[in-house]
Amino acid sequence: MSWRPKKQTLLALLPPALVRVRGAAHAGTRYLSFDDGPHPQHTPDLLDLLAQHDIKATFFLVGSEAERYPALVERMVADGHRIGNHSHTHPQFGALDIAAQLDEIDRCDRVLTRFDGRVRHPFRPPRGELSLALLWQCARRRQGIVYWSRDSLDYRSGEAPAALAERLRTAPLAAGDILLMHDDAACAAAILRALLPEWLAAGFRFDRLPALDERA
């Protein structure tokens, strides 16, 4: 199984200020990222786990869910995590015209601004759908796009967390890797509960991704 699909490999050729597939690798840093939240049941468990290990991460939030559960977003910011834009309603982006796609991004940004004061946020397209038109518009607007270099596959309902953890154990994260996970189910926390003690004992360092106005 390839951990670097062709799309990510091609995107990695673009300037990181436009599209980031990997993070800075200094001090052996890896990056945990979570999509589709916040979730009233699963996000608190994950935040507790990260706090237990003093780890900062990046949460790509759905704007409508952030509006429903503002206390969870407030906690993310207070705990030192980065919040990012995952669209307002998590639609099928390929079915929308470019104006509707940009509206999804802008609506989510307006929600997130209430929590961290930033006008623009790192954007991760729902399901990774990114057209050339959207890429151009994000470049024009200076809205950085964040993908991932490793996929935890925690959204696969047919695979147990233990099996997914073993896959990551067998092929560990490299410095600079951005790991894709999700905080709208229990799987990510189960994987990390098993692996974080091992990773930290091995000297792995974790950090949040930089904001658009910060250097990596």
C-alpha positions as CSV (number, residue, x, y, z in Angstrom):
1,M,0.0,0.0,0.0
2,S,1.4,3.4,-0.9
3,W,1.5,6.1,1.7
4,R,2.2,8.8,-0.9
5,P,-0.6,8.8,-3.5
6,K,0.2,10.4,-6.8
7,K,-1.9,13.4,-6.0
8,Q,0.0,14.2,-2.8
9,T,3.3,13.6,-4.6
10,L,2.4,16.2,-7.3
11,L,1.0,18.7,-4.7
12,A,4.3,18.4,-2.8
13,L,6.0,20.0,-5.8
14,L,4.1,23.2,-5.2
15,P,5.4,26.0,-2.8
16,P,4.5,25.1,0.8
17,A,3.0,28.6,1.2
18,L,0.3,27.4,-1.2
19,V,-0.1,23.7,-0.5
20,R,1.5,21.9,2.4
21,V,1.7,18.1,2.2
22,R,4.4,17.8,4.9
23,G,5.4,20.0,7.8
24,A,8.8,21.3,8.9
25,A,11.0,18.4,10.1
26,H,13.2,20.3,12.5
27,A,13.8,18.5,15.9
28,G,12.1,15.4,14.5
29,T,8.6,17.1,14.6
30,R,5.5,15.2,13.4
31,Y,2.0,16.7,13.0
32,L,-1.3,15.2,14.1
33,S,-4.3,16.6,12.2
34,F,-8.0,15.9,12.7
35,D,-10.9,16.4,10.3
36,D,-14.7,16.7,10.5
37,G,-15.2,17.9,14.1
38,P,-15.9,19.1,16.6
39,H,-18.0,16.2,17.9
40,P,-19.7,16.4,21.3
41,Q,-18.7,12.8,22.3
42,H,-15.4,12.0,20.6
43,T,-13.6,15.4,20.5
44,P,-13.4,15.8,24.3
45,D,-11.9,12.3,24.7
46,L,-9.3,13.2,22.1
47,L,-8.5,16.6,23.7
48,D,-8.1,14.9,27.1
49,L,-5.7,12.4,25.6
50,L,-3.6,15.1,23.9
51,A,-3.5,17.1,27.1
52,Q,-2.4,14.1,29.0
53,H,0.7,13.8,26.8
54,D,1.1,17.6,26.4
55,I,0.7,17.4,22.6
56,K,-0.5,20.2,20.3
57,A,-2.3,19.3,17.1
58,T,-4.3,20.8,14.3
59,F,-8.1,20.5,14.0
60,F,-9.7,21.1,10.6
61,L,-13.2,22.0,11.6
62,V,-16.6,22.0,9.9
63,G,-18.0,25.5,10.4
64,S,-21.6,24.4,11.1
65,E,-20.3,22.0,13.8
66,A,-18.2,24.6,15.3
67,E,-21.3,26.8,15.7
68,R,-23.1,24.0,17.4
69,Y,-20.3,23.1,19.8
70,P,-18.5,26.4,20.5
71,A,-17.2,25.3,23.9
72,L,-15.1,22.6,22.2
73,V,-13.5,25.1,19.8
74,E,-12.8,27.4,22.7
75,R,-11.1,24.6,24.5
76,M,-9.0,23.7,21.4
77,V,-7.7,27.3,21.2
78,A,-7.2,27.6,25.0
79,D,-5.2,24.3,25.0
80,G,-2.9,25.7,22.3
81,H,-4.1,23.7,19.3
82,R,-4.4,25.2,15.8
83,I,-7.9,25.4,14.2
84,G,-8.3,25.1,10.5
85,N,-11.0,25.4,7.8
86,H,-12.7,22.2,6.5
87,S,-15.6,24.0,4.9
88,H,-18.9,25.1,6.4
89,T,-21.1,22.1,5.8
90,H,-18.6,19.4,4.4
91,P,-20.3,19.1,1.0
92,Q,-19.2,17.2,-2.0
93,F,-16.9,19.9,-3.4
94,G,-16.8,18.4,-6.9
95,A,-20.5,18.9,-7.2
96,L,-20.3,22.7,-6.5
97,D,-19.3,25.5,-8.8
98,I,-16.3,27.6,-7.7
99,A,-18.4,30.4,-6.3
100,A,-20.2,27.9,-4.0
101,Q,-16.9,26.3,-3.0
102,L,-15.4,29.7,-2.0
103,D,-18.6,30.5,-0.1
104,E,-18.2,27.3,1.9
105,I,-14.6,28.4,2.8
106,D,-15.6,31.9,3.7
107,R,-18.5,30.9,5.9
108,C,-16.3,28.6,7.8
109,D,-13.5,31.2,8.2
110,R,-16.1,33.7,9.6
111,V,-17.1,31.2,12.2
112,L,-13.5,30.3,13.2
113,T,-12.5,34.0,13.4
114,R,-14.8,34.3,16.4
115,F,-12.5,31.9,18.3
116,D,-9.0,32.8,17.3
117,G,-9.3,36.3,15.7
118,R,-7.6,35.2,12.4
119,V,-9.3,36.2,9.2
120,R,-8.0,33.3,7.1
121,H,-7.3,29.8,8.3
122,P,-5.4,26.8,6.8
123,F,-7.8,25.0,4.5
124,R,-8.2,21.3,4.0
125,P,-10.7,20.4,1.2
126,P,-13.4,17.9,2.2
127,R,-12.4,14.5,1.0
128,G,-9.3,16.1,-0.4
129,E,-11.2,17.3,-3.5
130,L,-9.1,20.1,-5.1
131,S,-9.7,21.4,-8.6
132,L,-7.3,23.6,-10.5
133,A,-9.8,26.4,-10.3
134,L,-10.0,26.2,-6.5
135,L,-6.2,25.9,-6.3
136,W,-5.9,29.1,-8.3
137,Q,-8.5,30.9,-6.2
138,C,-6.8,29.9,-3.0
139,A,-3.4,31.1,-4.4
140,R,-5.0,34.4,-5.3
141,R,-6.6,34.8,-1.9
142,R,-3.4,33.6,-0.1
143,Q,-5.3,30.9,1.6
144,G,-2.9,28.1,2.3
145,I,-4.1,24.5,1.6
146,V,-3.0,21.7,3.9
147,Y,-3.1,18.0,2.8
148,W,-1.3,15.2,4.6
149,S,1.6,12.8,3.9
150,R,0.2,9.9,5.9
151,D,-3.4,8.6,6.2
152,S,-4.4,6.7,9.3
153,L,-7.4,5.2,7.5
154,D,-9.3,5.7,10.8
155,Y,-12.5,6.3,8.7
156,R,-12.6,2.7,7.4
157,S,-15.3,1.0,9.4
158,G,-14.2,-2.5,8.5
159,E,-10.8,-2.2,10.2
160,A,-10.2,-2.4,13.9
161,P,-8.2,0.4,15.6
162,A,-5.6,-2.2,16.7
163,A,-4.9,-3.2,13.1
164,L,-4.6,0.4,12.0
165,A,-2.3,1.1,14.9
166,E,-0.1,-1.8,13.9
167,R,0.1,-0.5,10.4
168,L,1.5,2.8,11.8
169,R,3.8,0.9,14.2
170,T,5.2,-1.1,11.3
171,A,5.8,2.0,9.1
172,P,6.4,4.8,11.7
173,L,5.8,8.5,11.0
174,A,8.9,10.2,9.6
175,A,9.9,13.7,10.7
176,G,7.7,16.3,9.0
177,D,4.9,13.9,8.3
178,I,1.3,15.2,8.6
179,L,-1.0,12.4,9.8
180,L,-4.6,12.5,8.7
181,M,-7.1,11.5,11.4
182,H,-10.7,12.3,12.3
183,D,-12.3,13.4,15.6
184,D,-15.9,12.5,14.7
185,A,-15.5,8.9,15.8
186,A,-13.7,6.9,18.5
187,C,-11.1,5.3,16.3
188,A,-8.4,8.0,16.3
189,A,-8.3,8.2,20.1
190,A,-8.0,4.4,20.3
191,I,-5.1,4.4,17.8
192,L,-3.3,7.2,19.6
193,R,-3.9,5.7,23.0
194,A,-1.9,2.7,21.9
195,L,0.8,4.6,19.9
196,L,1.5,7.9,21.7
197,P,3.4,6.4,24.6
198,E,5.6,4.4,22.2
199,W,6.2,7.4,19.9
200,L,7.1,9.7,22.7
201,A,9.4,7.1,24.2
202,A,11.1,6.9,20.8
203,G,11.7,10.6,20.9
204,F,9.0,11.8,18.5
205,R,8.0,15.4,18.9
206,F,4.5,16.7,17.9
207,D,3.4,20.2,17.2
208,R,0.5,22.1,15.6
209,L,0.9,23.3,12.0
210,P,1.8,27.0,11.6
211,A,-0.9,29.5,10.9
212,L,-1.0,31.3,7.5
213,D,1.0,34.2,8.9
214,E,3.6,32.1,10.7
215,R,6.7,30.6,9.3
216,A,7.0,26.8,9.4
